Amino acid sequence: MFVGEGLQASFEWELFTPEEFSTFAASCGFRTIQTCTWSDEARLPTADIPRFQIVLEKVGYRQRVEQVPELYQVPVPGF
């Protein structure tokens, strides 16, 4: 990646399977709500279609939201 004259930026990245990413997310305090591919909830990721989307929820979030006055709550479809 080019940043400027004589300067370069570098970064590291990893590839994850959905299971590996869920495990990593769990170690950070999140749980997996939904995993799908091509943004279609009915299509699960496979080895043939490695692209995936994952929805995570912070562990304990629902309990904290229930304690917040309704005025401050934002409705989330499906919950």
N, C-alpha and C positions, 0 to 999 in steps of 0.2 A: 504494500500500500504506500503510495507516495504522499508525503506530508508537506514537504517543502524542499528547497534546494539543498541537497546534501543530507537531508533528514529522511529517515524511514521509520514507520511505526510497525511494530510486530505484535502478534497476539497468538494465543494458543486456543484450540477448540477441540471438542470431543464429539463423537457421534454416540448416541444412546439408542437402545431399543426402548419401547414404551415401558417395559418392566424395569429396566435399569434406571430410567428417568424417574419413575414412581418411587423406586427405592431411594434414590438420591433426594427427591423432594421430601420423602418421609423423614429422612435424617435432618432436614431443615425445618420440620414442624408442619408439613403440609400433607394432605391426603388427596388421592386421586378421586375425582368425581366422575369423569368421563374421558375416554380415549377413543378417538375415531380417526379416519383418514379422509382427505378431500373435504373436510368440514361437513361430513355426512355422518350423523350419529349412528346410522344403521350399518356403516362400513367400518369394520375393525381393521387396524393396520396388519399387514402380512409381510412376509419376506419379499413378495413380489411388488408390494406397494409400501415401501419403507417410510414414506412421508406420513407424519401423523400430527394431530393436534391433541393437546391434553388440557383438561380443566382441573385446576387444583383448588383446594380450600384450606385455609389456615386452620389447624387443629384448634378447637375451642372457639372458633369464630361465631358459630351459630349461638352458643350460649351467651357470648358477649353482646351480640346483636339483640337478643331477646331482652337484655337489660337496658338497652338504649331507648329513650322515649320515641314513640312512633313518628314524631315530627322530624327526627333526624334519620330515619330509616329510608333507604332507597329500595323500592321493590325490585326483586330479581325474578324474572320469569322462571317457572318450574320449581321454585322453592317454597 
